[in-house]
Amino acid sequence: MERSLLTRPGIRLSRRVTELRVSPTLAVMNRAQELIAKGVDVVDLGPGEPDFPTPVSVCEAGKRAIDRGQTKYTANQGTKALRDAIAGRYNRRYGTSLTSENVIAGTGGKQELFNVILALVEEGDEVIIPSPFWVSFPDQVQFAGGRPVLARISGERQFRPAFRDIEAVATDRTRGVIINSPCNPTGAVIAEGELRRIVEWCASRDCFLIFDETYEFFVYDGAEHASAARWINEYPDTVIVVNSMSKTFAMTGWRLGYAIAHRDVVGAANKIQSHSTSNPSSISQAAALEAITGDNDADVRRMWAAYAERREWLIPAINSIDGLCCAHPDGAFYIFPEVKAFFGKKGIHDSQSFADYLLDEARVAVVPGGAFGSDDHVRISYATSMERLREGVRRIEAALAKL
């Protein structure tokens, strides 16, 4: 007799999946969205998503692609036109000599990070990641069989990573380093001199450097973005650059990102992609081509100006609340205030319970810093209107005053 589904033993999942965490940033977003769906007025300061529309010309390019029947499979690593455009953009900016063979486009920058890590990391390899870190870096390394090694970065230095932080945790098992600048969640921007030293050190040890510059255009107060692409000609076996259309061009839902690397690394990532998603959306590629080659500077500047204005208001507003302490980040669209002064009050003992308190008491959503490797902090996104920021800060101040 066939056993009932109700009496079957539990499903046996693989170790690699059971050890993988669901993205904590998505978990916060989901709970906030559930409340919003019930009609609750939540000020959502959680998502890392621009609150601007995709530029009109980019949307029109996507529509034209549909109208012209460009709805079929493309080359697995992306159309040659798009890869040529990406290579050309870097060649113009940094004097590199990249070709389409050095570029792979995929379903978001996150996919290309995953592809590259799977291509380069063996069982037991150590990969150094400055902490606080973007949530997916350690899990991707661990999924590949590697061991994430965290280099703790002090808030007293505005969370800016330095070469000494990397060197201090290196061992003979170090296989590579991942740098994210401007950084999610801290907004920190690495200095060019420090980045050069890390690149040269990686090259001398036959290690890779993955450089995630998803927020490259969003830097403030005279800070300058230093890209590892500057050294890709000099160290082609070392430097891998990952980028995305999501933040610069407000194209989060289009899911289009890319990696730039030695042709052998691109070829390996392409193999992996051929067995997972195959090519990214043909429509999204057409839109991305327009974003890169079209005249969209005004749209990007408009977003930058709005973020800069919000940042200028938000940091002192948060620092004026008793118990909160926030560094002045150089880039991205986040702040990362320290909240540990509230631990021990009304059941608050870590960043998760602090975030839960704000959501329950103030109807404000923030992301726990524990998700990024720093449980004394929370991440606040200012990718929302000034009106909602002001309301959110007002609610936070009122809720914390009750503790």
C-alpha positions as CSV (number, residue, x, y, z in Angstrom):
1,M,0.0,0.0,0.0
2,E,1.3,3.5,-0.9
3,R,2.2,5.5,2.1
4,S,0.2,8.7,2.8
5,L,1.9,12.0,2.1
6,L,1.0,12.9,5.7
7,T,3.1,10.0,7.1
8,R,6.2,10.3,4.9
9,P,9.5,11.1,6.6
10,G,11.0,14.6,6.2
11,I,12.5,15.6,3.0
12,R,16.3,15.3,3.1
13,L,17.9,18.5,1.9
14,S,21.6,19.0,1.0
15,R,24.0,20.4,3.5
16,R,24.8,23.3,1.2
17,V,21.2,24.4,1.3
18,T,20.6,23.9,5.0
19,E,23.6,26.0,5.8
20,L,22.5,28.8,3.5
21,R,20.5,31.7,5.0
22,V,17.6,33.3,3.4
23,S,18.6,36.9,2.6
24,P,17.8,38.9,5.8
25,T,17.2,42.0,3.8
26,L,14.4,40.2,1.9
27,A,13.0,38.9,5.2
28,V,12.6,42.4,6.6
29,M,11.1,43.6,3.3
30,N,8.6,40.7,3.3
31,R,7.3,41.5,6.8
32,A,7.0,45.2,6.1
33,Q,5.1,44.4,2.9
34,E,2.7,42.1,4.8
35,L,1.8,44.9,7.1
36,I,1.4,47.3,4.2
37,A,-0.9,44.8,2.4
38,K,-3.1,44.9,5.5
39,G,-3.4,48.6,5.3
40,V,-0.8,49.5,7.9
41,D,1.1,52.7,7.2
42,V,4.7,51.6,7.4
43,V,7.6,53.9,6.6
44,D,9.9,51.4,4.9
45,L,13.5,52.4,5.2
46,G,14.7,48.9,4.4
47,P,14.9,48.3,0.7
48,G,18.1,48.9,-1.3
49,E,16.1,50.0,-4.3
50,P,16.0,53.4,-6.0
51,D,12.7,55.2,-5.6
52,F,13.0,56.6,-9.1
53,P,11.6,55.3,-12.3
54,T,13.8,53.7,-15.0
55,P,14.8,56.5,-17.5
56,V,12.2,56.9,-20.2
57,S,14.6,56.2,-23.0
58,V,15.6,52.9,-21.4
59,C,12.0,51.8,-21.1
60,E,11.4,52.8,-24.7
61,A,14.3,50.7,-25.8
62,G,12.8,47.7,-24.0
63,K,9.5,48.3,-25.7
64,R,11.1,48.6,-29.1
65,A,12.8,45.2,-28.5
66,I,9.5,43.6,-27.9
67,D,7.9,45.3,-30.9
68,R,10.8,44.1,-33.1
69,G,10.4,40.6,-32.0
70,Q,13.7,40.5,-30.1
71,T,12.1,38.0,-27.7
72,K,14.3,34.9,-28.4
73,Y,17.4,33.4,-26.8
74,T,20.6,35.4,-27.1
75,A,24.2,34.3,-26.7
76,N,24.5,32.7,-23.3
77,Q,26.8,35.4,-21.9
78,G,24.8,38.3,-23.4
79,T,24.6,39.9,-26.8
80,K,27.8,41.0,-28.4
81,A,26.4,44.5,-28.8
82,L,25.8,44.8,-25.0
83,R,29.2,43.3,-24.1
84,D,31.0,45.6,-26.6
85,A,29.2,48.5,-25.0
86,I,30.2,47.5,-21.5
87,A,33.8,47.0,-22.5
88,G,33.9,50.3,-24.4
89,R,32.5,52.1,-21.4
90,Y,35.4,50.9,-19.2
91,N,38.0,51.4,-21.9
92,R,36.9,55.1,-22.2
93,R,36.9,55.7,-18.5
94,Y,40.0,53.8,-17.4
95,G,42.1,53.3,-20.5
96,T,41.6,49.5,-20.4
97,S,41.8,47.3,-23.4
98,L,38.8,45.1,-22.8
99,T,36.8,43.3,-25.5
100,S,33.5,41.5,-25.5
101,E,35.4,38.3,-24.5
102,N,36.1,40.0,-21.1
103,V,32.5,40.6,-20.3
104,I,29.6,38.3,-19.2
105,A,26.1,39.7,-18.7
106,G,23.6,37.9,-16.4
107,T,20.4,38.1,-14.4
108,G,21.7,40.8,-12.0
109,G,25.1,41.5,-10.5
110,K,24.3,39.0,-7.8
111,Q,24.3,36.1,-10.3
112,E,27.6,37.1,-11.8
113,L,29.2,37.3,-8.3
114,F,27.9,33.8,-7.7
115,N,29.1,32.5,-11.0
116,V,32.6,34.0,-10.5
117,I,32.9,32.6,-6.9
118,L,31.8,29.2,-8.0
119,A,34.3,29.3,-10.8
120,L,37.2,30.3,-8.5
121,V,36.7,28.9,-5.0
122,E,37.5,25.3,-4.1
123,E,36.6,23.3,-1.0
124,G,38.5,24.8,2.0
125,D,39.7,28.0,0.2
126,E,39.6,31.1,2.4
127,V,38.1,34.3,1.0
128,I,38.7,37.6,2.9
129,I,35.6,39.9,3.2
130,P,35.7,43.3,5.0
131,S,33.0,43.5,7.6
132,P,30.4,45.0,7.7
133,F,29.6,43.2,4.4
134,W,26.9,42.9,1.8
135,V,24.7,40.0,3.1
136,S,25.3,37.6,0.2
137,F,29.1,37.5,0.1
138,P,29.8,35.0,2.9
139,D,26.9,32.7,1.9
140,Q,28.1,32.6,-1.7
141,V,31.6,31.7,-0.6
142,Q,30.3,29.1,1.8
143,F,28.0,27.6,-0.9
144,A,31.1,27.2,-3.1
145,G,32.8,25.2,-0.4
146,G,35.0,28.0,0.8
147,R,35.4,29.7,4.1
148,P,34.6,33.4,4.5
149,V,37.2,35.2,6.6
150,L,36.0,38.5,8.0
151,A,38.3,41.5,8.3
152,R,36.6,43.7,10.9
153,I,36.6,47.4,9.9
154,S,36.2,50.0,12.6
155,G,33.4,52.6,12.5
156,E,35.9,55.1,13.8
157,R,37.4,55.0,10.3
158,Q,34.0,55.4,8.7
159,F,34.2,51.7,7.9
160,R,36.7,52.4,5.1
161,P,38.7,49.2,4.5
162,A,42.5,49.4,4.4
163,F,45.2,47.0,3.2
164,R,46.3,46.3,6.8
165,D,42.8,44.9,7.5
166,I,43.2,42.4,4.7
167,E,46.8,41.4,5.5
168,A,46.0,40.9,9.2
169,V,43.6,38.0,8.5
170,A,45.4,36.3,5.6
171,T,46.7,32.8,5.8
172,D,48.4,30.3,3.4
173,R,44.8,29.2,2.5
174,T,43.7,32.7,1.3
175,R,42.4,32.4,-2.2
176,G,40.9,35.8,-2.8
177,V,39.4,39.0,-1.5
178,I,36.0,40.6,-2.1
179,I,35.8,44.4,-1.9
180,N,32.5,46.3,-2.2
181,S,32.9,50.1,-2.7
182,P,30.8,52.2,-2.2
183,C,29.7,49.7,0.4
184,N,26.3,48.3,1.2
185,P,25.5,48.7,4.1
186,T,28.0,51.3,5.4
187,G,28.3,53.6,2.4
188,A,32.1,53.5,2.9
189,V,34.4,54.3,-0.1
190,I,37.8,52.7,-0.2
191,A,40.7,55.1,-0.9
192,E,42.5,54.6,-4.2
193,G,45.9,54.0,-2.5
194,E,44.5,51.3,-0.2
195,L,42.8,49.6,-3.2
196,R,46.0,49.6,-5.2
197,R,47.9,48.0,-2.3
198,I,45.3,45.3,-2.1
199,V,45.3,44.6,-5.8
200,E,49.1,44.4,-5.8
201,W,49.1,42.1,-2.8
202,C,46.5,39.8,-4.3
203,A,48.6,39.6,-7.5
204,S,51.8,38.8,-5.6
205,R,50.0,35.9,-3.8
206,D,48.2,34.6,-6.9
207,C,44.9,35.5,-5.3
208,F,41.9,37.0,-7.0
209,L,40.2,40.3,-6.2
210,I,36.5,40.6,-6.8
211,F,35.5,44.3,-6.8
212,D,31.8,45.0,-6.6
213,E,31.1,48.6,-7.6
214,T,27.3,48.5,-7.9
215,Y,27.0,52.0,-6.3
216,E,29.9,53.6,-8.3
217,F,28.1,56.8,-9.2
218,F,26.7,57.6,-5.8
219,V,29.5,59.3,-3.9
220,Y,29.3,62.6,-2.0
221,D,31.1,65.5,-0.3
222,G,34.0,65.4,-2.8
223,A,34.7,61.7,-2.3
224,E,35.9,60.0,-5.5
225,H,35.1,56.4,-6.5
226,A,38.2,54.3,-7.1
227,S,37.6,51.3,-9.4
228,A,39.8,48.2,-9.5
229,A,39.2,48.3,-13.3
230,R,42.1,50.8,-13.3
231,W,44.5,47.9,-12.8
232,I,42.9,45.2,-14.9
233,N,45.4,45.7,-17.8
234,E,48.3,45.4,-15.4
235,Y,46.9,42.5,-13.4
236,P,44.5,40.7,-15.8
237,D,44.8,37.4,-13.9
238,T,43.8,39.1,-10.6
239,V,41.1,41.7,-11.0
240,I,37.4,40.9,-11.5
241,V,34.9,43.7,-11.6
242,V,31.2,43.2,-11.0
243,N,28.6,45.8,-11.6
244,S,24.8,46.2,-12.1
245,M,22.3,48.3,-13.9
246,S,20.0,48.2,-10.9
247,K,21.2,51.2,-8.9
248,T,22.7,53.6,-11.4
249,F,19.8,53.4,-13.8
250,A,17.0,52.4,-11.4
251,M,16.6,49.1,-13.2
252,T,16.2,46.7,-10.3
253,G,13.3,44.7,-11.8
254,W,15.0,44.4,-15.2
255,R,17.6,42.1,-13.5
256,L,20.7,42.8,-15.5
257,G,24.3,42.8,-14.2
258,Y,27.7,41.9,-15.5
259,A,31.2,40.9,-14.7
260,I,34.5,42.0,-16.3
261,A,37.5,39.6,-16.0
262,H,40.1,37.6,-17.9
263,R,38.6,35.7,-20.7
264,D,39.3,32.4,-18.9
265,V,37.3,33.5,-15.9
266,V,34.5,34.8,-18.1
267,G,34.5,31.4,-19.9
268,A,34.2,29.5,-16.6
269,A,31.4,31.7,-15.4
270,N,29.7,31.2,-18.8
271,K,29.8,27.5,-18.3
272,I,28.0,27.8,-15.0
273,Q,25.5,30.2,-16.4
274,S,24.7,27.8,-19.3
275,H,23.5,25.3,-16.7
276,S,21.6,27.7,-14.5
277,T,19.7,30.5,-16.2
278,S,21.3,30.6,-19.7
279,N,21.2,34.1,-21.2
280,P,19.7,37.1,-19.4
281,S,16.5,38.5,-20.7
282,S,16.8,39.7,-24.3
283,I,14.5,42.7,-23.5
284,S,16.6,43.7,-20.5
285,Q,19.7,43.5,-22.6
286,A,18.2,45.9,-25.1
287,A,17.3,48.3,-22.3
288,A,20.7,48.0,-20.7
289,L,22.4,48.8,-24.1
290,E,20.4,52.0,-24.3
291,A,21.3,52.9,-20.7
292,I,25.0,52.5,-21.3
293,T,25.2,54.1,-24.8
294,G,22.3,56.6,-24.6
295,D,22.2,60.1,-23.2
296,N,21.0,59.3,-19.6
297,D,23.4,61.5,-17.6
298,A,20.7,63.9,-16.6
299,D,18.6,61.1,-15.1
300,V,21.6,59.8,-13.1
301,R,22.5,63.3,-11.9
302,R,18.9,63.9,-10.8
303,M,19.0,60.7,-8.7
304,W,22.4,61.7,-7.3
305,A,21.2,65.2,-6.3
306,A,18.2,63.8,-4.5
307,Y,20.2,61.3,-2.6
308,A,22.8,63.9,-1.6
309,E,20.0,66.2,-0.3
310,R,18.4,63.4,1.7
311,R,21.8,62.3,3.1
312,E,22.6,65.9,4.2
313,W,19.4,66.1,6.2
314,L,19.2,62.5,7.5
315,I,22.6,62.1,9.1
316,P,22.3,65.0,11.5
317,A,18.6,64.2,12.1
318,I,19.6,60.6,13.2
319,N,22.5,61.8,15.3
320,S,20.2,64.3,17.1
321,I,18.3,61.3,18.6
322,D,19.6,60.3,22.0
323,G,21.3,56.9,21.9
324,L,21.9,56.8,18.1
325,C,25.3,57.4,16.6
326,C,25.9,57.5,12.9
327,A,29.1,57.9,10.8
328,H,29.2,60.1,7.7
329,P,29.3,57.6,4.8
330,D,30.9,58.6,1.6
331,G,28.6,56.8,-0.8
332,A,25.7,54.6,-1.7
333,F,22.3,55.5,-0.3
334,Y,22.5,54.1,3.3
335,I,23.4,55.1,6.7
336,F,24.5,52.6,9.4
337,P,23.8,54.0,12.8
338,E,25.0,52.3,16.0
339,V,22.1,51.3,18.2
340,K,23.7,49.3,21.1
341,A,22.8,52.0,23.6
342,F,19.3,50.6,23.6
343,F,20.3,47.0,24.3
344,G,18.8,45.8,27.5
345,K,15.7,47.9,27.3
346,K,12.2,46.4,26.8
347,G,13.5,43.1,25.4
348,I,15.9,44.7,23.0
349,H,19.2,42.7,23.0
350,D,20.5,42.9,19.4
351,S,19.9,44.6,16.1
352,Q,17.0,42.2,15.2
353,S,15.0,42.9,18.3
354,F,15.7,46.6,17.8
355,A,14.4,46.4,14.3
356,D,11.4,44.4,15.5
357,Y,10.7,47.1,18.1
358,L,10.7,49.9,15.6
359,L,8.4,48.0,13.2
360,D,6.0,47.1,16.0
361,E,6.1,50.3,18.0
362,A,6.8,52.9,15.3
363,R,5.8,51.2,12.1
364,V,9.2,51.9,10.6
365,A,11.2,49.2,8.8
366,V,15.0,49.1,9.1
367,V,17.4,46.2,8.4
368,P,19.2,44.6,11.4
369,G,23.0,45.1,11.2
370,G,23.5,41.5,12.2
371,A,22.6,40.6,8.7
372,F,25.7,42.5,7.6
373,G,28.1,41.2,10.3
374,S,27.6,44.1,12.8
375,D,25.0,43.4,15.4
376,D,25.5,46.8,17.0
377,H,24.0,48.7,14.0
378,V,21.0,48.9,11.7
379,R,20.9,49.9,8.1
380,I,18.6,52.8,7.0
381,S,18.0,53.4,3.4
382,Y,17.4,56.9,2.1
383,A,16.1,55.7,-1.2
384,T,12.7,57.2,-0.4
385,S,11.2,60.6,-0.4
386,M,12.2,63.4,2.0
387,E,8.6,63.4,3.2
388,R,8.8,59.7,4.2
389,L,12.3,60.2,5.7
390,R,11.0,63.0,7.9
391,E,8.1,61.0,9.0
392,G,10.2,57.9,9.7
393,V,12.7,59.8,11.8
394,R,9.9,61.5,13.7
395,R,8.4,58.0,14.5
396,I,11.8,56.6,15.4
397,E,12.5,59.4,17.8
398,A,9.1,59.0,19.5
399,A,9.4,55.3,19.8
400,L,12.9,55.4,21.3
401,A,11.9,58.1,23.8
402,K,9.6,55.5,25.4
403,L,12.5,53.1,26.2
